């Protein structure tokens, strides 16, 4: 049996090669910089199966690398039923991911399933609720995705620190 960590976060998008691996690597860096890697478990997954086992999209990896985030060890996988037991938070990129993940969730699951941008104060001010899919678009889409993800994952880390971390340390 997998022992559930006290705090565990799964980032989910469609292909698990652009947005969710970016969120995974960015949040992992912030968690590490805050000395919290031993109490926050992080992973990412997708709802679509086209890229299972593959590394992240080159455009996402290169954009993230420019800003100091490393996606090189990440490989795409599907969301699994056990994720709803093993993760306390499942943070998704858009409303389609939200609907798809909710459909996969067992009835009695305890994971909190939310849009990642709920944790971005700036996105709320801008009335932006989704991290848009950059896959079929141009380079600037990848800049935009990284900006949104940095802001929201920082906001999420602040939320965790305010609500849980002192209890866990
Ligand atoms: P992601 O982007 O959901 O951010 O990983 C996509 C990657 C691949 C595809 C769609 C979205 N695709 O259709 O293959």
Backbone and ligand atoms as CSV (ligand in chain L), in Angstrom:
chain,resi,resn,atom,element,x,y,z
A,1,UNK,N,N,0.849,-1.208,0.000
A,1,UNK,CA,C,0.000,0.000,0.000
A,1,UNK,C,C,0.882,1.256,0.000
A,2,UNK,N,N,0.514,2.235,-0.825
A,2,UNK,CA,C,1.282,3.484,-0.854
A,2,UNK,C,C,0.890,4.297,0.375
A,3,UNK,N,N,1.900,4.751,1.113
A,3,UNK,CA,C,1.597,5.554,2.289
A,3,UNK,C,C,1.356,6.988,1.806
A,4,UNK,N,N,0.214,7.543,2.172
A,4,UNK,CA,C,-0.090,8.893,1.709
A,4,UNK,C,C,0.730,9.920,2.482
A,5,UNK,N,N,1.380,10.807,1.719
A,5,UNK,CA,C,2.124,11.886,2.365
A,5,UNK,C,C,1.128,12.894,2.900
A,6,UNK,N,N,1.608,13.755,3.795
A,6,UNK,CA,C,0.684,14.702,4.415
A,6,UNK,C,C,0.132,15.700,3.409
A,7,UNK,N,N,0.990,16.166,2.497
A,7,UNK,CA,C,0.517,17.065,1.457
A,7,UNK,C,C,1.023,16.550,0.121
A,8,UNK,N,N,0.119,16.420,-0.816
A,8,UNK,CA,C,0.530,15.905,-2.111
A,8,UNK,C,C,-0.307,16.582,-3.181
A,9,UNK,N,N,0.363,16.960,-4.251
A,9,UNK,CA,C,-0.264,17.784,-5.280
A,9,UNK,C,C,-0.037,17.154,-6.642
A,10,UNK,N,N,-1.120,16.947,-7.376
A,10,UNK,CA,C,-1.036,16.434,-8.746
A,10,UNK,C,C,-1.525,17.527,-9.688
A,11,UNK,N,N,-0.683,17.917,-10.641
A,11,UNK,CA,C,-1.089,18.891,-11.661
A,11,UNK,C,C,-1.576,18.122,-12.895
A,12,UNK,N,N,-2.708,18.558,-13.438
A,12,UNK,CA,C,-3.304,17.818,-14.562
A,12,UNK,C,C,-3.642,18.754,-15.725
A,13,UNK,N,N,-3.279,18.310,-16.936
A,13,UNK,CA,C,-3.744,18.976,-18.162
A,13,UNK,C,C,-4.197,17.888,-19.134
A,14,UNK,N,N,-4.271,18.218,-20.414
A,14,UNK,CA,C,-4.771,17.248,-21.388
A,14,UNK,C,C,-3.670,16.247,-21.791
A,15,UNK,N,N,-2.576,16.758,-22.356
A,15,UNK,CA,C,-1.551,15.867,-22.900
A,15,UNK,C,C,-0.448,15.492,-21.930
A,16,UNK,N,N,-0.329,16.221,-20.826
A,16,UNK,CA,C,0.766,16.056,-19.843
A,16,UNK,C,C,2.147,16.241,-20.498
A,17,UNK,N,N,2.191,17.124,-21.512
A,17,UNK,CA,C,3.514,17.440,-22.083
A,17,UNK,C,C,3.792,18.949,-22.110
A,18,UNK,N,N,2.780,19.790,-21.856
A,18,UNK,CA,C,3.029,21.244,-21.870
A,18,UNK,C,C,2.729,21.873,-20.505
A,19,UNK,N,N,1.453,22.032,-20.167
A,19,UNK,CA,C,1.092,22.831,-18.993
A,19,UNK,C,C,1.372,22.121,-17.673
A,20,UNK,N,N,0.892,20.870,-17.527
A,20,UNK,CA,C,1.063,20.245,-16.197
A,20,UNK,C,C,2.521,19.905,-15.864
A,21,UNK,N,N,3.364,19.468,-16.834
A,21,UNK,CA,C,4.773,19.288,-16.458
A,21,UNK,C,C,5.451,20.615,-16.123
A,22,UNK,N,N,5.012,21.692,-16.780
A,22,UNK,CA,C,5.560,23.018,-16.437
A,22,UNK,C,C,5.184,23.359,-14.996
A,23,UNK,N,N,3.921,23.176,-14.647
A,23,UNK,CA,C,3.481,23.455,-13.266
A,23,UNK,C,C,4.239,22.568,-12.274
A,24,UNK,N,N,4.428,21.298,-12.634
A,24,UNK,CA,C,5.153,20.343,-11.798
A,24,UNK,C,C,6.564,20.872,-11.494
A,25,UNK,N,N,7.297,21.243,-12.549
A,25,UNK,CA,C,8.697,21.668,-12.377
A,25,UNK,C,C,8.804,23.029,-11.681
A,26,UNK,N,N,7.899,23.942,-12.000
A,26,UNK,CA,C,7.942,25.282,-11.381
A,26,UNK,C,C,7.621,25.157,-9.887
A,27,UNK,N,N,6.548,24.442,-9.571
A,27,UNK,CA,C,6.161,24.295,-8.163
A,27,UNK,C,C,7.245,23.526,-7.391
A,28,UNK,N,N,7.815,22.504,-8.029
A,28,UNK,CA,C,8.886,21.725,-7.394
A,28,UNK,C,C,10.066,22.624,-7.024
A,29,UNK,N,N,10.398,23.579,-7.903
A,29,UNK,CA,C,11.503,24.513,-7.611
A,29,UNK,C,C,11.154,25.405,-6.420
A,30,UNK,N,N,9.935,25.939,-6.399
A,30,UNK,CA,C,9.526,26.820,-5.293
A,30,UNK,C,C,9.518,26.047,-3.967
A,31,UNK,N,N,9.016,24.813,-4.018
A,31,UNK,CA,C,8.955,23.976,-2.815
A,31,UNK,C,C,10.372,23.684,-2.316
A,32,UNK,N,N,11.261,23.364,-3.237
A,32,UNK,CA,C,12.655,23.081,-2.873
A,32,UNK,C,C,13.323,24.340,-2.309
A,33,UNK,N,N,13.115,25.483,-2.965
A,33,UNK,CA,C,13.721,26.742,-2.491
A,33,UNK,C,C,13.236,27.094,-1.083
A,34,UNK,N,N,12.052,26.621,-0.724
A,34,UNK,CA,C,11.497,26.886,0.609
A,34,UNK,C,C,11.809,25.772,1.614
A,35,UNK,N,N,12.630,24.807,1.192
A,35,UNK,CA,C,13.027,23.718,2.092
A,35,UNK,C,C,11.880,22.793,2.471
A,36,UNK,N,N,10.891,22.652,1.577
A,36,UNK,CA,C,9.696,21.875,1.927
A,36,UNK,C,C,9.551,20.577,1.119
A,37,UNK,N,N,10.627,20.199,0.402
A,37,UNK,CA,C,10.525,19.020,-0.480
A,37,UNK,C,C,10.179,17.747,0.285
A,38,UNK,N,N,10.568,17.682,1.561
A,38,UNK,CA,C,10.302,16.452,2.321
A,38,UNK,C,C,8.853,16.337,2.784
A,39,UNK,N,N,8.079,17.409,2.691
A,39,UNK,CA,C,6.683,17.288,3.151
A,39,UNK,C,C,5.638,17.569,2.064
A,40,UNK,N,N,6.084,17.942,0.882
A,40,UNK,CA,C,5.112,18.136,-0.211
A,40,UNK,C,C,5.512,17.244,-1.384
A,41,UNK,N,N,4.641,16.303,-1.700
A,41,UNK,CA,C,4.861,15.379,-2.812
A,41,UNK,C,C,4.201,15.956,-4.071
A,42,UNK,N,N,4.912,15.927,-5.200
A,42,UNK,CA,C,4.418,16.597,-6.418
A,42,UNK,C,C,4.471,15.636,-7.601
A,43,UNK,N,N,3.421,15.660,-8.431
A,43,UNK,CA,C,3.445,14.864,-9.663
A,43,UNK,C,C,2.570,15.575,-10.698
A,44,UNK,N,N,2.555,15.053,-11.920
A,44,UNK,CA,C,1.666,15.590,-12.950
A,44,UNK,C,C,1.178,14.447,-13.829
A,45,UNK,N,N,0.034,14.684,-14.475
A,45,UNK,CA,C,-0.584,13.647,-15.316
A,45,UNK,C,C,-1.510,14.312,-16.323
A,46,UNK,N,N,-1.966,13.516,-17.290
A,46,UNK,CA,C,-2.871,14.029,-18.319
A,46,UNK,C,C,-4.145,13.204,-18.405
A,47,UNK,N,N,-5.159,13.781,-19.053
A,47,UNK,CA,C,-6.405,13.046,-19.270
A,47,UNK,C,C,-6.426,12.383,-20.654
A,48,UNK,N,N,-5.493,12.761,-21.538
A,48,UNK,CA,C,-5.411,12.167,-22.881
A,48,UNK,C,C,-4.192,11.264,-22.978
A,49,UNK,N,N,-4.288,10.206,-23.823
A,49,UNK,CA,C,-3.247,9.166,-23.806
A,49,UNK,C,C,-2.238,9.259,-24.953
A,50,UNK,N,N,-2.253,10.318,-25.740
A,50,UNK,CA,C,-1.417,10.372,-26.956
A,50,UNK,C,C,0.086,10.349,-26.666
A,51,UNK,N,N,0.499,10.865,-25.528
A,51,UNK,CA,C,1.942,11.092,-25.317
A,51,UNK,C,C,2.509,10.291,-24.150
A,52,UNK,N,N,1.792,9.246,-23.717
A,52,UNK,CA,C,2.230,8.476,-22.535
A,52,UNK,C,C,3.685,8.025,-22.702
A,53,UNK,N,N,4.476,8.250,-21.662
A,53,UNK,CA,C,5.876,7.816,-21.657
A,53,UNK,C,C,6.835,8.795,-22.314
A,54,UNK,N,N,6.284,9.833,-22.943
A,54,UNK,CA,C,7.156,10.779,-23.653
A,54,UNK,C,C,7.586,11.942,-22.761
A,55,UNK,N,N,8.727,12.554,-23.071
A,55,UNK,CA,C,9.157,13.746,-22.326
A,55,UNK,C,C,8.286,14.951,-22.693
A,56,UNK,N,N,8.362,16.010,-21.914
A,56,UNK,CA,C,7.575,17.201,-22.222
A,56,UNK,C,C,7.906,17.788,-23.602
A,57,UNK,N,N,6.966,18.551,-24.124
A,57,UNK,CA,C,7.134,19.261,-25.400
A,57,UNK,C,C,8.399,20.134,-25.336
A,58,UNK,N,N,9.171,20.095,-26.408
A,58,UNK,CA,C,10.439,20.855,-26.453
A,58,UNK,C,C,10.226,22.336,-26.150
A,59,UNK,N,N,9.115,22.894,-26.660
A,59,UNK,CA,C,8.878,24.336,-26.463
A,59,UNK,C,C,8.653,24.648,-24.985
A,60,UNK,N,N,7.941,23.777,-24.286
A,60,UNK,CA,C,7.738,23.976,-22.838
A,60,UNK,C,C,9.051,23.833,-22.084
A,61,UNK,N,N,9.815,22.796,-22.442
A,61,UNK,CA,C,11.081,22.536,-21.741
A,61,UNK,C,C,12.045,23.703,-21.917
A,62,UNK,N,N,12.119,24.232,-23.152
A,62,UNK,CA,C,13.082,25.308,-23.419
A,62,UNK,C,C,12.669,26.604,-22.737
A,63,UNK,N,N,11.382,26.888,-22.784
A,63,UNK,CA,C,10.896,28.112,-22.127
A,63,UNK,C,C,11.148,28.033,-20.630
A,64,UNK,N,N,10.830,26.898,-20.038
A,64,UNK,CA,C,11.017,26.737,-18.594
A,64,UNK,C,C,12.503,26.830,-18.238
A,65,UNK,N,N,13.350,26.216,-19.065
A,65,UNK,CA,C,14.793,26.205,-18.786
A,65,UNK,C,C,15.355,27.632,-18.761
A,66,UNK,N,N,14.856,28.479,-19.673
A,66,UNK,CA,C,15.285,29.893,-19.705
A,66,UNK,C,C,15.121,30.554,-18.344
A,67,UNK,N,N,14.098,30.107,-17.606
A,67,UNK,CA,C,13.777,30.743,-16.321
A,67,UNK,C,C,14.201,29.885,-15.121
A,68,UNK,N,N,14.991,28.830,-15.395
A,68,UNK,CA,C,15.601,28.068,-14.302
A,68,UNK,C,C,14.819,26.853,-13.820
A,69,UNK,N,N,13.882,26.367,-14.632
A,69,UNK,CA,C,13.103,25.191,-14.230
A,69,UNK,C,C,13.475,24.006,-15.114
A,70,UNK,N,N,13.617,22.828,-14.501
A,70,UNK,CA,C,14.096,21.643,-15.210
A,70,UNK,C,C,12.980,20.612,-15.383
A,71,UNK,N,N,12.602,20.360,-16.638
A,71,UNK,CA,C,11.534,19.386,-16.925
A,71,UNK,C,C,12.102,18.058,-17.422
A,72,UNK,N,N,13.440,17.917,-17.442
A,72,UNK,CA,C,14.054,16.828,-18.208
A,72,UNK,C,C,13.735,15.426,-17.675
A,73,UNK,N,N,13.424,15.296,-16.390
A,73,UNK,CA,C,13.145,13.965,-15.837
A,73,UNK,C,C,11.669,13.564,-15.953
A,74,UNK,N,N,10.822,14.454,-16.440
A,74,UNK,CA,C,9.374,14.191,-16.417
A,74,UNK,C,C,8.933,13.392,-17.647
A,75,UNK,N,N,7.975,12.501,-17.467
A,75,UNK,CA,C,7.427,11.685,-18.560
A,75,UNK,C,C,5.909,11.671,-18.426
A,76,UNK,N,N,5.223,11.711,-19.566
A,76,UNK,CA,C,3.761,11.814,-19.534
A,76,UNK,C,C,3.123,10.514,-19.036
A,77,UNK,N,N,2.080,10.682,-18.255
A,77,UNK,CA,C,1.268,9.540,-17.827
A,77,UNK,C,C,-0.185,9.974,-17.727
A,78,UNK,N,N,-1.066,8.991,-17.681
A,78,UNK,CA,C,-2.500,9.268,-17.540
A,78,UNK,C,C,-2.884,9.442,-16.072
A,79,UNK,N,N,-3.927,10.210,-15.820
A,79,UNK,CA,C,-4.541,10.241,-14.489
A,79,UNK,C,C,-5.077,8.840,-14.199
A,80,UNK,N,N,-4.838,8.335,-12.965
A,80,UNK,CA,C,-5.287,6.998,-12.575
A,80,UNK,C,C,-6.225,7.093,-11.377
A,81,UNK,N,N,-7.036,6.064,-11.202
A,81,UNK,CA,C,-7.990,6.057,-10.081
A,81,UNK,C,C,-7.275,6.229,-8.742
A,82,UNK,N,N,-6.086,5.609,-8.607
A,82,UNK,CA,C,-5.351,5.697,-7.328
A,82,UNK,C,C,-4.901,7.128,-7.023
A,83,UNK,N,N,-4.815,7.982,-8.046
A,83,UNK,CA,C,-4.418,9.382,-7.800
A,83,UNK,C,C,-5.385,10.074,-6.833
A,84,UNK,N,N,-6.644,9.641,-6.845
A,84,UNK,CA,C,-7.641,10.302,-5.999
A,84,UNK,C,C,-7.461,9.921,-4.527
A,85,UNK,N,N,-6.728,8.803,-4.282
A,85,UNK,CA,C,-6.368,8.425,-2.895
A,85,UNK,C,C,-5.036,9.046,-2.521
A,86,UNK,N,N,-4.134,9.107,-3.488
A,86,UNK,CA,C,-2.746,9.445,-3.157
A,86,UNK,C,C,-2.450,10.946,-3.128
A,87,UNK,N,N,-3.355,11.754,-3.678
A,87,UNK,CA,C,-3.097,13.197,-3.728
A,87,UNK,C,C,-4.176,13.960,-2.969
A,88,UNK,N,N,-3.724,14.910,-2.149
A,88,UNK,CA,C,-4.691,15.730,-1.420
A,88,UNK,C,C,-5.251,16.835,-2.315
A,89,UNK,N,N,-4.414,17.335,-3.244
A,89,UNK,CA,C,-4.882,18.365,-4.183
A,89,UNK,C,C,-4.637,17.898,-5.612
A,90,UNK,N,N,-5.661,18.053,-6.454
A,90,UNK,CA,C,-5.507,17.809,-7.886
A,90,UNK,C,C,-5.848,19.137,-8.566
A,91,UNK,N,N,-4.811,19.787,-9.114
A,91,UNK,CA,C,-4.988,21.127,-9.670
A,91,UNK,C,C,-4.929,21.057,-11.190
A,92,UNK,N,N,-6.006,21.504,-11.832
A,92,UNK,CA,C,-6.149,21.340,-13.283
A,92,UNK,C,C,-6.035,22.687,-13.982
A,93,UNK,N,N,-5.771,22.624,-15.285
A,93,UNK,CA,C,-5.462,23.843,-16.036
A,93,UNK,C,C,-6.684,24.536,-16.628
A,94,UNK,N,N,-7.683,23.742,-17.046
A,94,UNK,CA,C,-8.845,24.392,-17.671
A,94,UNK,C,C,-10.133,23.647,-17.315
A,95,UNK,N,N,-11.251,24.205,-17.774
A,95,UNK,CA,C,-12.535,23.665,-17.336
A,95,UNK,C,C,-12.822,22.290,-17.947
A,96,UNK,N,N,-12.234,22.003,-19.102
A,96,UNK,CA,C,-12.380,20.660,-19.692
A,96,UNK,C,C,-11.636,19.635,-18.829
A,97,UNK,N,N,-10.420,19.997,-18.392
A,97,UNK,CA,C,-9.682,19.098,-17.480
A,97,UNK,C,C,-10.510,18.859,-16.222
A,98,UNK,N,N,-11.128,19.938,-15.725
A,98,UNK,CA,C,-11.906,19.845,-14.482
A,98,UNK,C,C,-13.059,18.840,-14.652
A,99,UNK,N,N,-13.774,18.961,-15.764
A,99,UNK,CA,C,-14.893,18.044,-16.026
A,99,UNK,C,C,-14.382,16.617,-16.212
A,100,UNK,N,N,-13.278,16.456,-16.945
A,100,UNK,CA,C,-12.742,15.108,-17.213
A,100,UNK,C,C,-12.248,14.445,-15.925
A,101,UNK,N,N,-11.560,15.222,-15.085
A,101,UNK,CA,C,-11.035,14.655,-13.832
A,101,UNK,C,C,-12.193,14.302,-12.909
A,102,UNK,N,N,-13.192,15.165,-12.857
A,102,UNK,CA,C,-14.350,14.856,-11.991
A,102,UNK,C,C,-15.043,13.578,-12.431
A,103,UNK,N,N,-15.085,13.341,-13.738
A,103,UNK,CA,C,-15.711,12.109,-14.260
A,103,UNK,C,C,-14.935,10.867,-13.826
A,104,UNK,N,N,-13.609,11.006,-13.713
A,104,UNK,CA,C,-12.765,9.853,-13.349
A,104,UNK,C,C,-12.753,9.594,-11.839
A,105,UNK,N,N,-13.201,10.575,-11.065
A,105,UNK,CA,C,-13.060,10.483,-9.604
A,105,UNK,C,C,-14.020,9.462,-9.005
A,106,UNK,N,N,-13.503,8.557,-8.146
A,106,UNK,CA,C,-14.400,7.645,-7.416
A,106,UNK,C,C,-15.335,8.462,-6.531
A,107,UNK,N,N,-16.514,7.921,-6.259
A,107,UNK,CA,C,-17.556,8.657,-5.527
A,107,UNK,C,C,-17.088,9.216,-4.187
A,108,UNK,N,N,-16.344,8.387,-3.444
A,108,UNK,CA,C,-16.012,8.761,-2.068
A,108,UNK,C,C,-14.618,9.365,-1.932
A,109,UNK,N,N,-14.067,9.901,-3.021
A,109,UNK,CA,C,-12.689,10.413,-2.952
A,109,UNK,C,C,-12.611,11.651,-2.057
A,110,UNK,N,N,-11.385,11.899,-1.546
A,110,UNK,CA,C,-11.214,13.049,-0.650
A,110,UNK,C,C,-10.351,14.151,-1.267
A,111,UNK,N,N,-9.800,13.894,-2.440
A,111,UNK,CA,C,-8.918,14.889,-3.068
A,111,UNK,C,C,-9.698,16.167,-3.382
A,112,UNK,N,N,-9.019,17.296,-3.215
A,112,UNK,CA,C,-9.635,18.565,-3.617
A,112,UNK,C,C,-9.274,18.797,-5.085
A,113,UNK,N,N,-10.295,18.903,-5.927
A,113,UNK,CA,C,-10.064,19.076,-7.367
A,113,UNK,C,C,-10.416,20.516,-7.710
A,114,UNK,N,N,-9.425,21.270,-8.180
A,114,UNK,CA,C,-9.641,22.705,-8.393
A,114,UNK,C,C,-8.891,23.187,-9.628
A,115,UNK,N,N,-9.327,24.352,-10.149
A,115,UNK,CA,C,-8.551,25.037,-11.183
A,115,UNK,C,C,-7.312,25.645,-10.534
A,116,UNK,N,N,-6.155,25.447,-11.145
A,116,UNK,CA,C,-4.912,26.007,-10.593
A,116,UNK,C,C,-5.019,27.526,-10.399
A,117,UNK,N,N,-5.659,28.195,-11.368
A,117,UNK,CA,C,-5.681,29.666,-11.305
A,117,UNK,C,C,-6.550,30.220,-10.168
A,118,UNK,N,N,-7.275,29.335,-9.456
A,118,UNK,CA,C,-7.940,29.776,-8.215
A,118,UNK,C,C,-6.927,30.373,-7.252
A,119,UNK,N,N,-5.664,29.958,-7.390
A,119,UNK,CA,C,-4.632,30.391,-6.442
A,119,UNK,C,C,-3.828,31.585,-6.940
A,120,UNK,N,N,-4.224,32.159,-8.074
A,120,UNK,CA,C,-3.530,33.340,-8.589
A,120,UNK,C,C,-4.368,34.587,-8.350
A,121,UNK,N,N,-3.895,35.452,-7.470
A,121,UNK,CA,C,-4.629,36.691,-7.189
A,121,UNK,C,C,-4.714,37.541,-8.458
A,122,UNK,N,N,-3.617,37.563,-9.220
A,122,UNK,CA,C,-3.600,38.378,-10.443
A,122,UNK,C,C,-4.628,37.866,-11.458
A,123,UNK,N,N,-4.695,36.554,-11.640
A,123,UNK,CA,C,-5.653,36.002,-12.605
A,123,UNK,C,C,-7.080,36.312,-12.181
A,124,UNK,N,N,-7.332,36.252,-10.869
A,124,UNK,CA,C,-8.686,36.581,-10.401
A,124,UNK,C,C,-9.014,38.033,-10.727
A,125,UNK,N,N,-8.049,38.929,-10.520
A,125,UNK,CA,C,-8.265,40.348,-10.863
A,125,UNK,C,C,-8.543,40.521,-12.353
A,126,UNK,N,N,-7.845,39.710,-13.158
A,126,UNK,CA,C,-7.979,39.808,-14.623
A,126,UNK,C,C,-9.159,38.999,-15.164
A,127,UNK,N,N,-9.909,38.353,-14.277
A,127,UNK,CA,C,-10.981,37.446,-14.709
A,127,UNK,C,C,-10.490,36.352,-15.656
A,128,UNK,N,N,-9.311,35.823,-15.351
A,128,UNK,CA,C,-8.758,34.709,-16.123
A,128,UNK,C,C,-8.829,33.466,-15.241
A,129,UNK,N,N,-9.463,32.406,-15.749
A,129,UNK,CA,C,-9.689,31.226,-14.910
A,129,UNK,C,C,-8.969,29.981,-15.404
A,130,UNK,N,N,-8.439,30.045,-16.629
A,130,UNK,CA,C,-7.856,28.853,-17.231
A,130,UNK,C,C,-6.442,29.135,-17.740
A,131,UNK,N,N,-5.576,28.114,-17.655
A,131,UNK,CA,C,-4.276,28.181,-18.332
A,131,UNK,C,C,-4.528,27.638,-19.739
A,132,UNK,N,N,-4.442,28.484,-20.764
A,132,UNK,CA,C,-4.840,28.037,-22.108
A,132,UNK,C,C,-3.865,27.011,-22.691
A,133,UNK,N,N,-4.401,26.091,-23.468
A,133,UNK,CA,C,-3.605,25.056,-24.119
A,133,UNK,C,C,-2.692,25.705,-25.176
A,134,UNK,N,N,-1.362,25.597,-25.018
A,134,UNK,CA,C,-0.462,26.269,-25.969
A,134,UNK,C,C,-0.056,25.383,-27.148
A,135,UNK,N,N,-0.489,24.111,-27.160
A,135,UNK,CA,C,0.096,23.095,-28.041
A,135,UNK,C,C,0.020,23.466,-29.522
A,136,UNK,N,N,-1.128,23.975,-29.964
A,136,UNK,CA,C,-1.290,24.255,-31.396
A,136,UNK,C,C,-1.007,25.719,-31.744
A,137,UNK,N,N,-0.522,26.488,-30.751
A,137,UNK,CA,C,-0.285,27.913,-30.986
A,137,UNK,C,C,1.184,28.246,-31.137
A,138,UNK,N,N,1.496,29.545,-31.082
A,138,UNK,CA,C,2.869,30.018,-31.286
A,138,UNK,C,C,3.655,30.101,-29.988
A,139,UNK,N,N,4.894,30.581,-30.133
A,139,UNK,CA,C,5.831,30.656,-28.998
A,139,UNK,C,C,5.294,31.495,-27.844
A,140,UNK,N,N,4.586,32.599,-28.183
A,140,UNK,CA,C,4.153,33.496,-27.098
A,140,UNK,C,C,3.164,32.811,-26.156
A,141,UNK,N,N,2.477,31.785,-26.658
A,141,UNK,CA,C,1.565,31.020,-25.811
A,141,UNK,C,C,2.318,30.342,-24.664
A,142,UNK,N,N,3.550,29.935,-24.926
A,142,UNK,CA,C,4.347,29.252,-23.900
A,142,UNK,C,C,4.844,30.236,-22.842
A,143,UNK,N,N,5.140,31.477,-23.271
A,143,UNK,CA,C,5.485,32.543,-22.301
A,143,UNK,C,C,4.317,32.798,-21.369
A,144,UNK,N,N,3.142,32.907,-21.975
A,144,UNK,CA,C,1.929,33.214,-21.210
A,144,UNK,C,C,1.641,32.104,-20.201
A,145,UNK,N,N,1.753,30.859,-20.649
A,145,UNK,CA,C,1.526,29.701,-19.763
A,145,UNK,C,C,2.485,29.763,-18.572
A,146,UNK,N,N,3.749,30.040,-18.845
A,146,UNK,CA,C,4.736,30.066,-17.751
A,146,UNK,C,C,4.417,31.188,-16.759
A,147,UNK,N,N,4.046,32.358,-17.266
A,147,UNK,CA,C,3.680,33.488,-16.376
A,147,UNK,C,C,2.524,33.104,-15.454
A,148,UNK,N,N,1.465,32.552,-16.055
A,148,UNK,CA,C,0.282,32.176,-15.271
A,148,UNK,C,C,0.644,31.134,-14.217
A,149,UNK,N,N,1.436,30.154,-14.630
A,149,UNK,CA,C,1.787,29.047,-13.733
A,149,UNK,C,C,2.686,29.523,-12.596
A,150,UNK,N,N,3.636,30.384,-12.897
A,150,UNK,CA,C,4.509,30.896,-11.820
A,150,UNK,C,C,3.673,31.617,-10.772
A,151,UNK,N,N,2.786,32.472,-11.231
A,151,UNK,CA,C,1.991,33.256,-10.286
A,151,UNK,C,C,1.071,32.363,-9.444
A,152,UNK,N,N,0.406,31.409,-10.102
A,152,UNK,CA,C,-0.558,30.568,-9.382
A,152,UNK,C,C,0.128,29.571,-8.452
A,153,UNK,N,N,1.264,29.017,-8.864
A,153,UNK,CA,C,1.933,28.046,-7.977
A,153,UNK,C,C,2.547,28.753,-6.765
A,154,UNK,N,N,3.018,29.990,-6.961
A,154,UNK,CA,C,3.485,30.769,-5.804
A,154,UNK,C,C,2.326,31.024,-4.850
A,155,UNK,N,N,1.171,31.382,-5.424
A,155,UNK,CA,C,-0.027,31.620,-4.614
A,155,UNK,C,C,-0.450,30.357,-3.876
A,156,UNK,N,N,-0.345,29.231,-4.560
A,156,UNK,CA,C,-0.712,27.957,-3.928
A,156,UNK,C,C,0.254,27.619,-2.788
A,157,UNK,N,N,1.537,27.855,-3.014
A,157,UNK,CA,C,2.517,27.581,-1.950
A,157,UNK,C,C,2.248,28.482,-0.736
A,158,UNK,N,N,1.938,29.739,-0.988
A,158,UNK,CA,C,1.594,30.652,0.126
A,158,UNK,C,C,0.388,30.118,0.894
A,159,UNK,N,N,-0.603,29.628,0.138
A,159,UNK,CA,C,-1.809,29.062,0.755
A,159,UNK,C,C,-1.451,27.859,1.639
A,160,UNK,N,N,-0.610,26.966,1.110
A,160,UNK,CA,C,-0.216,25.779,1.894
A,160,UNK,C,C,0.555,26.196,3.140
A,161,UNK,N,N,1.464,27.161,2.971
A,161,UNK,CA,C,2.261,27.603,4.118
A,161,UNK,C,C,1.347,28.195,5.191
A,162,UNK,N,N,0.379,28.979,4.771
A,162,UNK,CA,C,-0.521,29.635,5.727
A,162,UNK,C,C,-1.442,28.632,6.418
A,163,UNK,N,N,-1.830,27.575,5.695
A,163,UNK,CA,C,-2.867,26.688,6.231
A,163,UNK,C,C,-2.375,25.368,6.811
A,164,UNK,N,N,-1.190,24.917,6.405
A,164,UNK,CA,C,-0.754,23.593,6.847
A,164,UNK,C,C,0.656,23.542,7.405
A,165,UNK,N,N,1.566,24.320,6.847
A,165,UNK,CA,C,2.981,23.987,7.039
A,165,UNK,C,C,3.388,24.055,8.509
A,166,UNK,N,N,2.921,25.046,9.234
A,166,UNK,CA,C,3.367,25.137,10.632
A,166,UNK,C,C,2.914,23.905,11.418
A,167,UNK,N,N,1.763,23.356,11.020
A,167,UNK,CA,C,1.264,22.139,11.690
A,167,UNK,C,C,2.155,20.931,11.382
A,168,UNK,N,N,2.748,20.967,10.181
A,168,UNK,CA,C,3.482,19.778,9.724
A,168,UNK,C,C,4.929,19.773,10.171
A,169,UNK,N,N,5.486,20.930,10.431
A,169,UNK,CA,C,6.922,20.993,10.733
A,169,UNK,C,C,7.227,20.596,12.173
L,1,LIG,P1,P,-1.036,20.072,-22.581
L,1,LIG,O1,O,-1.031,20.428,-24.154
L,1,LIG,O2,O,-2.427,19.572,-22.280
L,1,LIG,O3,O,-0.732,21.360,-21.935
L,1,LIG,O4,O,0.034,19.007,-22.408
L,1,LIG,C1,C,-1.401,19.521,-25.138
L,1,LIG,C2,C,-0.481,18.632,-25.626
L,1,LIG,C3,C,-0.839,17.767,-26.638
L,1,LIG,C4,C,-2.110,17.801,-27.159
L,1,LIG,C5,C,-3.044,18.695,-26.655
L,1,LIG,C6,C,-2.690,19.548,-25.647
L,1,LIG,N1,N,-2.464,16.927,-28.215
L,1,LIG,O5,O,-3.594,17.053,-28.748
L,1,LIG,O6,O,-1.670,16.065,-28.608
